Amino acid sequence: MKNVKVAVVGAGVVGLSTAVCIAEVLPYCSVTIIADKFSPDTTSDGAAGILFASEFPDIPLERQQHWFKDTFDHLYTIAVSSQASEAGVLLSSGYQIFKEIPSDKTPFWSKYVLGFRPMTDREMKRFPDHKFGQAFTTIKCECSSYLPWLEKRLRKAGGQIIRETVKDFQQLGRSYDVIVNCSGLGSRSLVGDAEVYPVRGQVLKVHAPWLKNFIRDGDGKTYIYPGSSYVTAGGTRQADDWCLEVNKMDSEGILERCSRLEPSLHGGQILGEWVGLRPGRKNPRVEREWMQVKGRQVLLVHNYGHGGWGITLSWGTALDALGLVRQSLHERPPKARL
Ligand SMILES: Cc1cc2nc3c(=O)[nH]c(=O)nc-3n(C[C@H](O)[C@H](O)[C@H](O)COP(=O)(O)OP(=O)(O)OC[C@H]3O[C@@H](n4cnc5c(N)ncnc54)[C@H](O)[C@@H]3O)c2cc1C
């Protein structure tokens, strides 16, 4: 019997992944996703969805490694299955190039992607402004397909979906035993976390079907990611900028920088422009606390603040959030709601 009521707040890649993990693994939980935006209107939907990461300063490296690996392994299984096209998960090969030789030539995630190696002199020749490069195959997870696919998987596991703006966890705690906060940037107002801030990103969607391999400048500001139906060319990283309007100068800058790396982009057709706000935070917050609601203890698990790596870490952090829910319910089984 499903006797533990769980509300997952947020329907981006983090919320949906977390809801699916709980609904599939804990049969005694009835899971409801509550969010004010769903696919195709979340930040996750517009992200290129390429898997690799930078290091967070205060999270043990081992934990970051398992977040990356768990997500990579989960998505790799989909990418090589018959579900790949419907789920929008594909393998993607290419280069990350650096103007200066990085201090760490083998990042922590290099052992989880496929075929990671330094680029050869012949490969580097086409990038005369760059001194060093890495070649590898990773995954591209296109959330405009992946989120609806996860939603379907959640419903199959008995999950429910409510479109609503959550104003207050105390109020929500009257109807649920467990709340999982996956509200991304929304956590700034929802839990008053001033450490969460927007990092604005603008990208172009370009029709250039001849491009097959990604190119990313190691500074993270210029990238070309071919996908299943268009190429994502980016980008910008503007901290504390809340503007969701397309900026024409940003678009011109993106096209100019990307075309320098990939001149054939000049022959592409721009299909659209998109702006999203990354849920920036020094470190993602994946932890639990207890709330006192009308004499009952309600479990509140946080899973937000993934910055520019929410898709890369989505399944790994969802499994951590699941672990926190399971462990907490074991320690303190919920009392009946009055
Ligand atoms: C241009 C750009 C490119 C990117 N490229 C990549 C990439 O290549 N790889 C990668 O890993 N990441 C990338 N990212 C980052 C990635 O998009 C984010 O880290 C990720 O989308 C965060 O997911 P999320 O589920 O936490 O947040 P979101 O997708 O923003 O979802 C938040 C959810 O919470 C809900 N919510 C918030 N507040 C409330 C409330 N009060 N009541 C109800 N619901 C609420 C929202 O409606 C929404 O459903 C990129 C981001 C941008 C902008």
The ligand as an ORCA input file, in Angstrom:
! r2SCAN-3c Opt
* xyz 0 1
  C      22.089     28.208    -22.318
  C      22.165     27.056    -21.367
  C      22.851     25.904    -21.746
  C      22.975     24.844    -20.861
  N      23.649     23.721    -21.264
  C      23.788     22.687    -20.408
  C      24.484     21.519    -20.811
  O      24.954     21.413    -21.948
  N      24.618     20.499    -19.900
  C      24.090     20.579    -18.649
  O      24.252     19.639    -17.869
  N      23.406     21.674    -18.252
  C      23.251     22.724    -19.087
  N      22.587     23.849    -18.681
  C      22.135     23.929    -17.281
  C      20.798     23.242    -17.094
  O      19.856     23.780    -17.987
  C      20.305     23.447    -15.655
  O      21.306     23.101    -14.728
  C      19.095     22.559    -15.397
  O      18.100     22.829    -16.365
  C      18.537     22.754    -14.005
  O      17.444     21.901    -13.882
  P      16.374     22.084    -12.741
  O      15.394     20.980    -12.885
  O      17.060     22.279    -11.437
  O      15.692     23.505    -13.056
  P      14.559     23.964    -14.130
  O      14.677     23.259    -15.419
  O      14.655     25.446    -14.116
  O      13.231     23.508    -13.403
  C      12.765     24.134    -12.228
  C      11.344     23.669    -11.985
  O      10.908     24.201    -10.721
  C       9.628     24.789    -10.888
  N       9.435     25.802     -9.865
  C      10.297     26.747     -9.439
  N       9.736     27.473     -8.446
  C       8.482     26.969     -8.259
  C       7.410     27.276     -7.393
  N       7.474     28.259     -6.505
  N       6.255     26.555     -7.488
  C       6.156     25.545     -8.392
  N       7.136     25.205     -9.228
  C       8.291     25.903     -9.161
  C       9.687     25.342    -12.316
  O       8.374     25.603    -12.800
  C      10.346     24.174    -13.031
  O       9.393     23.180    -13.303
  C      22.396     24.918    -19.558
  C      21.668     26.050    -19.207
  C      21.546     27.101    -20.094
  C      20.739     28.308    -19.693
*
